[in-house]
């Protein structure tokens, strides 16, 4: 993840995408955020989202959209026949 974020900094223009800021963000998560998540998880109040599933849904939607557009173009082009 560190490598990805540092690579992202080259194109994002974000001044806080550096190793020092990244380590601070990770520490903040571990110290401040993670205990809160664990607290609510122990009460069965945490809902996790599978990001891979979300990406699959978005990809499927994109394919359907492209298929519909292609079909509309084909119908428009060959409607005269």
GROMACS elastic network, one bead per residue, 0.5 to 0.9 nm:
[ bonds ]
;  ai    aj funct       b0    kb
    1     4     6  0.50941   500
    1     5     6  0.62413   500
    1     6     6  0.85818   500
    2     5     6  0.52850   500
    2     6     6  0.61327   500
    2     7     6  0.85375   500
    2    19     6  0.78247   500
    2    22     6  0.74893   500
    2    23     6  0.88913   500
    3     6     6  0.51671   500
    3     7     6  0.60723   500
    3     8     6  0.84962   500
    4     7     6  0.51214   500
    4     8     6  0.60750   500
    4     9     6  0.87356   500
    5     9     6  0.63101   500
    5    17     6  0.66281   500
    5    18     6  0.80824   500
    5    19     6  0.89332   500
    5    22     6  0.81334   500
    6     9     6  0.51738   500
    6    10     6  0.71457   500
    6    17     6  0.61608   500
    6    18     6  0.61876   500
    6    19     6  0.72092   500
    6    22     6  0.86262   500
    7    10     6  0.55823   500
    7    11     6  0.75913   500
    7    17     6  0.88626   500
    8    11     6  0.56580   500
    8    12     6  0.58621   500
    8    13     6  0.85824   500
    8    14     6  0.87209   500
    8    17     6  0.76281   500
    9    12     6  0.50793   500
    9    13     6  0.60528   500
    9    14     6  0.59483   500
    9    15     6  0.75166   500
    9    16     6  0.81378   500
    9    17     6  0.51441   500
    9    18     6  0.72132   500
   10    13     6  0.65866   500
   10    14     6  0.83415   500
   10    17     6  0.86416   500
   11    14     6  0.82954   500
   12    15     6  0.86944   500
   12    17     6  0.85133   500
   13    16     6  0.89209   500
   13    17     6  0.84062   500
   14    17     6  0.56930   500
   14    18     6  0.87394   500
   15    18     6  0.71550   500
   16    19     6  0.86249   500
   16    20     6  0.84050   500
   16    21     6  0.57576   500
   16    22     6  0.77275   500
   17    20     6  0.84023   500
   17    21     6  0.64623   500
   17    22     6  0.65597   500
   18    21     6  0.54847   500
   18    22     6  0.59953   500
   18    23     6  0.86484   500
   19    23     6  0.61117   500
   19    24     6  0.85743   500
   20    23     6  0.53258   500
   20    24     6  0.63282   500
   20    25     6  0.87796   500
   21    24     6  0.50010   500
   21    25     6  0.61756   500
   21    26     6  0.86989   500
   22    25     6  0.50872   500
   22    26     6  0.63009   500
   22    27     6  0.86445   500
   23    26     6  0.51336   500
   23    27     6  0.61617   500
   23    28     6  0.85683   500
   24    27     6  0.51029   500
   24    28     6  0.60858   500
   24    29     6  0.85897   500
   25    28     6  0.50581   500
   25    29     6  0.61830   500
   25    30     6  0.86666   500
   26    29     6  0.50894   500
   26    30     6  0.62179   500
   26    31     6  0.86380   500
   27    30     6  0.50637   500
   27    31     6  0.60113   500
   27    32     6  0.81882   500
   28    31     6  0.52257   500
   28    32     6  0.54851   500
   28    33     6  0.69163   500
   28    34     6  0.87974   500
   29    32     6  0.55061   500
   29    34     6  0.58185   500
   29    35     6  0.87541   500
   30    33     6  0.61864   500
   30    34     6  0.52369   500
   30    35     6  0.74460   500
   31    34     6  0.65650   500
   31    35     6  0.69612   500
   32    35     6  0.63515   500
   32    36     6  0.71293   500
   33    36     6  0.53826   500
   33    37     6  0.64679   500
   33    38     6  0.88135   500
   34    37     6  0.50875   500
   34    38     6  0.61403   500
   34    39     6  0.85797   500
   35    39     6  0.60470   500
   35    40     6  0.87109   500
   36    39     6  0.50507   500
   36    40     6  0.63717   500
   36    41     6  0.84632   500
   37    40     6  0.53589   500
   37    41     6  0.59347   500
   37    42     6  0.85936   500
   37    45     6  0.89725   500
   37    46     6  0.70855   500
   38    42     6  0.61228   500
   38    43     6  0.87831   500
   38    46     6  0.85172   500
   39    42     6  0.53482   500
   39    43     6  0.68736   500
   39    45     6  0.88385   500
   40    43     6  0.50991   500
   40    44     6  0.63659   500
   40    45     6  0.51612   500
   40    46     6  0.58775   500
   41    45     6  0.55112   500
   41    47     6  0.83438   500
   42    45     6  0.75564   500
   42    46     6  0.84356   500
   43    46     6  0.79544   500
   44    47     6  0.82352   500
   49    52     6  0.87752   500
   49    53     6  0.82122   500
   49    54     6  0.81180   500
   50    53     6  0.54290   500
   50    54     6  0.66959   500
   51    55     6  0.62537   500
   51    56     6  0.85992   500
   52    55     6  0.51190   500
   52    56     6  0.62078   500
   52    57     6  0.87331   500
   53    57     6  0.62645   500
   53    58     6  0.86692   500
   54    57     6  0.51313   500
   54    58     6  0.62354   500
   54    59     6  0.86038   500
   55    58     6  0.50419   500
   55    59     6  0.60484   500
   55    60     6  0.85041   500
   56    59     6  0.50753   500
   56    60     6  0.60771   500
   56    61     6  0.85281   500
   57    60     6  0.50866   500
   57    61     6  0.61053   500
   57    62     6  0.85830   500
   58    61     6  0.50560   500
   58    62     6  0.61632   500
   58    63     6  0.86893   500
   59    62     6  0.50342   500
   59    63     6  0.62475   500
   59    64     6  0.86714   500
   60    63     6  0.51189   500
   60    64     6  0.62194   500
   60    65     6  0.85658   500
   61    64     6  0.51254   500
   61    65     6  0.60932   500
   61    66     6  0.85977   500
   62    65     6  0.50348   500
   62    66     6  0.61367   500
   62    67     6  0.85396   500
   63    66     6  0.50903   500
   63    67     6  0.60748   500
   63    68     6  0.86000   500
   64    67     6  0.50220   500
   64    68     6  0.61516   500
   64    69     6  0.86002   500
   65    68     6  0.51911   500
   65    69     6  0.62216   500
   65    70     6  0.86285   500
   66    69     6  0.51004   500
   66    70     6  0.61042   500
   66    71     6  0.85350   500
   67    70     6  0.50965   500
   67    71     6  0.60855   500
   67    72     6  0.85774   500
   68    71     6  0.50659   500
   68    72     6  0.61268   500
   68    73     6  0.86310   500
   69    72     6  0.51139   500
   69    73     6  0.62242   500
   69    74     6  0.86086   500
   70    73     6  0.51409   500
   70    74     6  0.61348   500
   70    75     6  0.86218   500
   71    74     6  0.50327   500
   71    75     6  0.61167   500
   71    76     6  0.85167   500
   72    75     6  0.51119   500
   72    76     6  0.60603   500
   72    77     6  0.84875   500
   73    76     6  0.50793   500
   73    77     6  0.60131   500
   73    78     6  0.85566   500
   74    77     6  0.50959   500
   74    78     6  0.60586   500
   74    79     6  0.80869   500
   75    78     6  0.53016   500
   75    79     6  0.53743   500
   75    80     6  0.89449   500
   76    79     6  0.52890   500
   76    80     6  0.79956   500
   77    80     6  0.73158   500
   77    81     6  0.89591   500
   78    81     6  0.56788   500
